[in-house]
Amino acid sequence: MNLFQCVRVTLVGKQHVSAWNAPIVLLLDGESSLIAIHNVCEAARFLVGNCPPVPGIAFRRAVSTCFAALEGEVDSERARLAFLAAAHEAGIAITLV
């Protein structure tokens, strides 16, 4: 089992996570696909499911920060900011609702 398979297993049962004040909407494929991320758990799932071929620093930081938030080690706003940085690093357009 690799790291990302372990991460997927860890996410099972992390359903009850407080929603962010406003979702982050990712604009994928030139705005033909919109994905709304409402909380830390959804952010972690998106990151794990969409790992780039060569993960950058912001991506790796976002994964670790999201998991730290899920464990209550950091607040969800810090995870939100890390997720935004990872999206920016990956060139994903975002909109805040």
C-alpha positions as CSV (number, residue, x, y, z in Angstrom):
1,M,0.0,0.0,0.0
2,N,1.5,3.4,-1.0
3,L,1.1,6.7,0.9
4,F,-1.9,7.9,-1.0
5,Q,-3.8,4.6,-0.5
6,C,-3.1,4.9,3.2
7,V,-4.4,8.5,3.1
8,R,-7.6,7.3,1.4
9,V,-8.1,4.8,4.2
10,T,-7.5,7.5,6.8
11,L,-10.2,9.7,5.3
12,V,-12.9,7.0,5.9
13,G,-15.0,8.2,8.8
14,K,-13.9,11.8,8.6
15,Q,-17.3,12.9,7.4
16,H,-18.3,15.2,10.2
17,V,-16.1,18.2,9.6
18,S,-17.3,21.8,10.0
19,A,-18.0,23.6,6.7
20,W,-15.9,26.7,5.8
21,N,-17.7,30.0,5.8
22,A,-17.6,30.0,2.0
23,P,-16.8,27.1,-0.4
24,I,-13.8,27.2,-2.7
25,V,-15.0,26.6,-6.3
26,L,-12.4,25.1,-8.6
27,L,-12.8,25.8,-12.3
28,L,-11.5,22.8,-14.2
29,D,-11.1,22.2,-17.9
30,G,-11.7,25.8,-18.9
31,E,-14.7,26.3,-16.7
32,S,-16.6,23.3,-18.2
33,S,-16.3,21.6,-14.8
34,L,-16.9,23.2,-11.4
35,I,-16.1,21.5,-8.1
36,A,-17.1,23.1,-4.8
37,I,-14.9,22.3,-1.8
38,H,-16.8,23.0,1.4
39,N,-14.5,21.8,4.2
40,V,-11.2,20.3,5.1
41,C,-12.3,16.7,4.4
42,E,-13.4,17.5,0.9
43,A,-10.1,19.4,0.3
44,A,-8.1,16.4,1.5
45,R,-10.1,14.1,-0.7
46,F,-9.6,16.3,-3.7
47,L,-5.9,16.6,-3.1
48,V,-5.4,12.8,-2.7
49,G,-7.6,12.0,-5.7
50,N,-5.8,14.6,-7.9
51,C,-2.2,14.2,-7.1
52,P,0.0,15.8,-9.8
53,P,2.7,13.7,-11.4
54,V,5.3,15.7,-9.5
55,P,3.7,17.2,-6.4
56,G,5.0,20.7,-5.6
57,I,5.8,22.2,-2.2
58,A,2.4,23.8,-1.8
59,F,0.6,20.5,-2.7
60,R,2.6,18.6,-0.1
61,R,2.0,21.3,2.5
62,A,-1.7,21.3,1.7
63,V,-2.0,17.6,2.2
64,S,-0.1,17.6,5.5
65,T,-2.0,20.7,6.7
66,C,-5.4,19.2,5.8
67,F,-4.6,16.0,7.7
68,A,-3.4,18.0,10.7
69,A,-6.7,19.9,10.7
70,L,-8.6,16.7,10.5
71,E,-6.8,15.5,13.6
72,G,-7.5,18.8,15.3
73,E,-3.8,19.9,15.3
74,V,-4.4,23.1,13.3
75,D,-7.5,25.1,12.6
76,S,-9.5,24.6,9.4
77,E,-8.7,28.1,8.1
78,R,-5.0,27.3,7.9
79,A,-5.9,24.2,5.9
80,R,-8.1,26.3,3.6
81,L,-5.2,28.7,2.9
82,A,-2.9,25.8,2.2
83,F,-5.5,24.3,-0.2
84,L,-5.8,27.7,-2.0
85,A,-2.0,27.8,-2.3
86,A,-1.9,24.3,-3.8
87,A,-4.6,25.2,-6.3
88,H,-2.6,28.3,-7.3
89,E,0.6,26.2,-7.7
90,A,-1.3,23.8,-9.9
91,G,-2.7,26.5,-12.1
92,I,-6.3,25.7,-11.1
93,A,-8.6,28.7,-11.5
94,I,-10.7,29.3,-8.4
95,T,-13.6,31.4,-7.3
96,L,-14.7,32.2,-3.8
97,V,-18.4,32.2,-3.3
